[in-house]
């Protein structure tokens, strides 16, 4: 049986190159771990967040027939601006009157369902329109219950909106909710048997946005970084 050739040894230069690569990988891993530990200690992050704002549904002020309707999806309206008119019959056959339907708040029409000629009634059926005040929007961030004790009102926040990925919005913690998100469910989770599986809860945190020029839409997804140190 022929003798095996001796193992080839790396040259000093090759050993230096390998050592340099290994050292760089180890140092990079240590730096990454150090950054993760620092970030976890200084920030609370969540991507479970949305843009929120005042949303008002518009119903007819009285029973009658819709005669005109000018509100269109995406239209900017001012509080008190006329959106349409309706004809209201007088009691006992008395003379009918025309009543204006007005915008309740400054905002954007995000839903318009009215059809000219339809019978309308106050507070029943679907709304004629929905107006959202996105200009004064805020962020609702659902934070893990284990991080809530680290938060307090006034802490600075960086917000990114999925629809505006190139921008970072400044904000601050405005309010902490004294209840978990699941407690607002129509059917809150109740342990009715002997088995129990613990599920991490999230607590809604309201974040005020600093003045900005971007047009946000209520319901858009967001990510937040709350600076706790």
GUMARDREN-125734 format. One record per residue (C-alpha): x, y, z; residue in one letter. Coordinates in steps of 0.25 Angstrom, whole numbers, plus 5000, padded with zeros to 4 digits. Layout:
<rs>
XYZa ...
</rs>
This chain:
<rs>
500050005000x 500650134996x 500950235007x 500050355008x 500550485004x 500850575016x 499750685019x 500050815013x 500350925023x 499851065021x 500851165018x 501051275028x 500451375019x 499151285017x 499151265032x 499151415034x 497951435024x 497151325031x 497451385045x 497051515040x 495651465034x 495351385046x 495651505055x 494851595047x 493651505048x 493751485063x 493851635065x 492651665056x 491851565064x 492251625077x 491951765071x 490551715067x 490251655080x 490751775087x 489851865079x 488651775081x 488851775096x 489051935096x 487751945087x 486951855096x 487351935108x 487152075102x 485952055093x 484551985092x 484151945078x 482951895072x 482351875058x 480951855064x 480551995062x 479552075053x 479152225049x 477952265057x 477052385056x 475652445058x 474652375049x 473252425049x 472052355042x 471052445035x 469552415036x 468352485032x 467852595042x 466452555039x 465552455031x 465452495017x 465952485002x 467352514998x 467252614987x 468752654984x 470052594989x 471452654986x 472352584995x 473352494987x 474452394992x 475752464996x 475152604996x 475652695007x 474552765015x 474452875025x 473552865038x 472152915034x 472352905019x 471052855012x 471152715006x 469752705001x 468252735003x 467052655006x 465552685005x 464852665018x 463252655018x 462552735028x 461652675039x 460252645034x 460452685020x 461052815023x 461952885014x 463352815012x 464652875015x 466052855010x 467152825020x 468652825018x 469552715022x 470852775026x 472252715030x 472452705045x 473952725045x 475052765037x 475652645029x 475652555017x 474452475012x 474852325013x 473552265010x 472352325002x 471152235001x 469952334998x 469152314986x 468252434981x 466752394982x 466952294993x 466152305006x 466952335018x 466752335033x 467452385045x 468452285051x 467952165044x 468452085033x 469852105028x 470552245028x 470352345017x 471852365018x 473052355027x 474052475029x 475452445036x 476252555042x 477652505037x 478252645039x 478252625054x 478652475054x 479352405065x 479952265066x 479452145074x 480552055077x 480351915084x 481451895093x 481851765100x 481351765114x 482751725119x 483251865114x 482151955119x 482851975132x 483952045125x 483052145118x 482552285123x 481852405117x 482852495109x 483852395104x 484352425090x 483852335079x 484352305065x 483152265055x 483252205041x 481952185033x 481952065023x 481352155013x 482452265014x 483652175016x 484652285013x 484252375025x 484352365040x 483352445048x 483752495062x 482752475073x 482552455088x 481852365097x 480552435100x 479752335109x 479852185114x 478552105114x 478252035127x 477751915120x 478251805110x 477751805096x 477051675098x 476151725109x 475451815098x 475051685090x 473651655089x 473951515094x 475051535104x 475951405106x 475451335118x 476051205124x 474851115126x 475650985128x 476750925136x 477850955125x 478451085123x 479451145113x 480051275116x 479951375104x 480751505104x 479851625104x 480051755098x 479651895104x 479252005094x 480152135096x 479652265089x 480752345082x 480652485078x 481352525065x 482152655064x 481652745052x 481952695039x 481552715024x 481252575020x 479852525018x 479552405026x 478352315025x 477652265037x 477852115038x 479252115032x 480252015038x 481452075046x 482752035053x 483152115066x 484452125074x 484252175088x 485452235094x 485452195109x 486852245112x 
</rs>
